[in-house]
């Protein structure tokens, strides 16, 4: 074929590729137009009530189904405690007490501005009685919110925080001038503050993440233009994922809470940017070897499609195993995260290459890759790292492995006994301060008792047994209300032959000590009657912790097996898959060790949620293995050309920059979780950020290449590549 004919054929192929790229871009822009509306409505389909996450066979779930019958309504009651602290001694300040009584009697008539409805619309039919403290320095008003009504939305905002904020402002207006401090606490106040924290996910977290990623991309590319393309790709992928998740959650196909939504945002932005970095790096490399940008993209796309698909499949496999969780919140994260990763892969493999070929080489300005020029990656800092591994592989792997083992030795000291709800915030909210004040004047568990369902004939025996349990302050049966005054009477409330006992604890109802009391109470009541049920907020928290520990035991081994299978199929090697898995698990253990030290001695956190090890494992192992996949797929490609020992040095050199950049982007996006005032997300963000950097800088850059350099072609056992001369 003549030179003219070749150029004409290339021109025809180029025009065809260009039109395909334009169609892909238009398609994605159309998707973006539809998905935009989902961003503003995603918070309306969140479910943040812990009790809704428990399995149906949990004792607190079964107890809850009976307990609601005692409140004469179909929904659970959310105790909301109004605490007033000051000179409130009835003997010396009768006027203040009268004002408090008047306030308690009239609070239901106050109108919530956002809905125009009286507050009584949102109250459960329970008595609202001021309870003075024994020391005369505080009064407690217990309001039972109808949790079903309080979970509704007004103008796309949850009504619970609106109610609580209104009451806080109203109490301050009525009592501050009298020198009385006011707080809204208890489960209602805490959940309202949690809603407030999750509400900032829509704006604060997303904006911060986008800014951080943009800065990193500008530094990586040193280009005023190029960074926009991967960031636009990641944002478009997030739009698609958010739209899909919104409609599935709206149809009750999956559960979504604020925590999961925050993780979705950073996961998609981080993963999509990582995939974009990998493709752009390979595309830039191929532009040095091919005059046609279409040909360069074709080869680059073929070179990265397998590792990107393998990487995404690994993360999806790890996430989908969460469907085996006992907790619906964890089960929801599985498909939500998987949708995010799938959207990231789709955008990186379709929209991104289309944008790159449409804009042409100039998009890389001022460092435009020219056909025939030497690739600067072959002579940069990573060539020096490759030389170090090549010269001293034994010293490198021993020193890095020793460092990981030292860090891992601290992993058993990580406190994962669960966090009290008051310990869930990185800052002290009004509800947290209120609970602290409550413990100074009342039994700490006042207003949020353990709820015990017993046969009428067992009331005395069960009450006596529970009173002997440590941390139990008192036990009282629930009585009927006067139909006129709505005040409690002395007549026991009996429903289907059952009575309800309230056991008030002497420790905060959401504390670790309170949760440890639940199995003790269950043990003693079962000795009276096996059918006695123990429920309430404290029991719910205890059962959630137990389900989380069960998930750790079941899910983690399954994730390891799935990842090992994917690695084996990708690399066509059992030995290589095993080696990579061992290094990543060691890296995970080292990360937990560092977390144990940092959380306690630097951040001053009380511990971690019981589900923290599982979340950290799924993200660190699934995401951490990505960088080894990116490295080892290129090493295998180079090994077939120049041999394994030379191939691992070449693979390390050419992928070092892009993989490290990808690790920094992912670490930064998860690190941004720390801007939210929630301990769990701050801890998860630190763990993933540190673990990813450990994987990219130590494991993938030094430990794995050094081990492969020493092992040589046998690393590919049992594939034919193991017999290659090296």
Secondary structure, 3 states (H helix, E strand, C coil): CCHHHHHHHHHHHHHHHHHHHHHHHHHHHHHHHHHHHHHHHHHHHCCCCHHHHCCCCCHHHHHHHHHHHHHCCCCCEEEEEEEEECCCCCCCCHHHHHHHHHHHHHHHHCEECCCCEEHHHHECCCCCCEEECCCCCEEEEEEEEEHHHHCCEECCEEHHHHHHHHHHHHHHHHHHHHCCEEEEEHHHHHHHHHHHHHHCHHHHHHHHHHHHHHHHHHHHHCCCCCHHHHHHHHHHHHHHHHHHHHHHHHCCCCCCCHHHHHHHHHHHHHHHHHHHHHHHHHHHHHHCCCCCHHHHHHHHHHHHHHHHHHHHHHHHHHHHHHHHCCCHHHHHHHHHHHHHHHHHHHHHHHHHHHHHHHHCHHHHCCCCCCCCCCCHHHHCHHHHHHHHHHHCHHHHHHHHHHHHHHHHCCHHHCCCCCCCHHHCECCCCHHHHHHHHHHHHCCCCCCCCEEEEEEHHHHHHHHHHHHCCCCEEEEEECEEECCCCCCEEEEECCECCEEEEEEEECCCCCCHHHHHHHHHHHHHHHHHCCCCEEECHHHHHHHHHHHHHHHHHHHHHHHHHHHHHHHHHHHCCHHHHHHHHHHHHHHHHHHHHHHHHHHHHHHCCCCCCCCHHHHHHHHHHHHHHHHHHHHHHHHHHHHHHHCHHHHHHHHHHHHHHHHHHHHHHHHHHHHHHHHCCEHHHHHHHHHHHHHHHHHHHHHHHHHHHHHHHHHHHHHHCCCHHHHCCC
